Amino acid sequence: MAAPLSSEYIVFIVSIRNTFTLKISANWSPFYNLRVYLYFGIGVIPAGLLIVYYERLKESRERAIREALESDSR
């Protein structure tokens, strides 16, 4: 169920002798619906960092193997 784009907030202010009602009409920010993508992005960043880390490890292992094979062929 989608929330409406505009809504009314009511704040009751109560003091010893008086009671006031404050009504505020507000519109939701258009970025409010992007919160779903924010959660997805927070999950993707660590996954991407792990992939980059793994690729660097793989590259360093391949370089070490290549250097070992080059030194054996001399």
Stockholm file with secondary structure:
# STOCKHOLM 1.0

chainA/1-74         MAAPLSSEYIVFIVSIRNTFTLKISANWSPFYNLRVYLYFGIGVIPAGLLIVYYERLKESRERAIREALESDSR
#=GR chainA/1-74 SS CCCCSEEEEEEEEECSSCEEEEEEEEECCGGGGGHHHHHHHHHHHHHHHHHHHHHHHHHHHHHHHHHHHHHHHC
#=GC SS_cons        CCCCSEEEEEEEEECSSCEEEEEEEEECCGGGGGHHHHHHHHHHHHHHHHHHHHHHHHHHHHHHHHHHHHHHHC
//
